[in-house]
Amino acid sequence: MKNWKATTLALLATTSLLSTAQASAATTVDDLDCAAAYVVSGKLKPAQQEQAMPRVAHAMQRYHDNPPAAAPGESIPLTVGEIQREVGSRMQASFATLDKAQAQGQQQAQQALIRHAATVMRCDQKYGFSMMK
């Protein structure tokens, strides 16, 4: 009986976290954050890498073709090399966040992965992509 209760509580918690992820899917996301999220997804799930890489290229090209306006005194990456370096930096920050969450415990790691999945979901919605399998 205890296992059933624990399983039910775990499912309810997961359902709640997924609802939170879906609710946050309505917020906008930056093209370079999308490129980094797709790279991270491909590295976390090698089976998705083949689907992720064209999405990375699409997000980077979209940023390159339509860069955001820079705030006064701010520089934004404009060349292909600068864009690649910025995506690499954001990818490393994403992995650092996931590593830190994992070090804090299973629940934090699960929440970090759900937030990552929500980012990928927002990116897929932004570009009209179907969910990666």
N, C-alpha and C positions, 0 to 999 in steps of 0.2 A: 504494500500500500504506500509506503514512503517513496518508493521509486516512481510510482505513478504521480504522486503529488509534486515531486521534484521535477519530473518531466513536464507536467502541466505548467508549473511556474516558469520553467525555462522557456517553453513555447510562448507563454503570455508575454514574457519580457522581450523575446525576440520579435514578436508581432508588434509590440509597442515601439521598439527601436526601428523596425521597418516602416511603420507609419510615420515616425518622425523623419526618417530619411526621405520618404515620398513627399511629405509636406515641405521639406526644404528643397525639393527638386524644382519648385516654382521660382526660386531665386536665380538671377543671372550668374553666369560664370565667364571668366576671361578666357580668350582663346589659348593663351599660353598655359593657364592652369589646366585647360582641357588636354593640351598636348602632353603635359607632365603626367596627368592622371591616366591617360591612355598608355604611356610608357610604363608607369608603375603597374597597371593592370596586366600588361604583357609580361612583366617580370614576375609578378605574384602568381600568375596562372599561365605558364608557358603555352598551354593549349590555346590561349587567346592571343598570343603574340602575332600570329598571322593576320588576325582581324585588327589588332591594335595599331600596327605600324602605318597602314594607310590612313587611319584616323589621326594619328600624330601628324602626318604630312598634311592632311586636310586642315587641321587646326592651325598649324604653323603657316601654311599658305594663306589662310583666311586672315590671320594677324598681319602678315606681310603685305597683303593687298589692301587692308583697311586698318591701319594701326590706330590705336586710341589717341586722342589729343593729349599732349603732354601739359602738365601744369607748369606755370611759370618757374623757370629755373630747374625743371626736371628734364632728364633725358630719358628717352625710351629706346629699347632695342629696335633698330631698323634694318640692319644688314642681316643676311642669312646667318652669318657667324654669330652675331650678337643675339639673334633670336635663339639659335641652338644653345648658346651658353646660358641664356636665361631659362630655357626649358630644363636644361641639365641642373641648374641651381634649384629650381622649383621641385624637380624630381627628387633631388637629394634631401630637400626639406621634407617632402612627403614621406620618404623612407625613414628619416630621423623621427618624425612624428609617430609613425607606426612602431618603430623600435622602442621609443620611449613608452608608448602605451602598453606594448607587450611586457616591458620590464615592470610596469605597474600592476600587472595582473590580467587574468583572462577576460574579465568584464571590460576593462579599459581597452584591451586589444580588440575585442569584438565591436565595441562602439566606434573605435577608430576605423576599422574595416567597413563598418556600415556608413560612416561619414564619407569614406573614400568612394564606396559604391554609389552614394547619393550624388557625389560630384560627377562621376562617370554618367549617371542617369541624366543629370542636368545637361551635360555635354551632348549626349546622344539626342536629347530632345531639341537642343539648340540647332544641331546640324541635321536633324531628321533621320538619324541612324537607328536601326533596330538594335536591340540589346545584344551584346556579345555573348556567344555561347561558350 
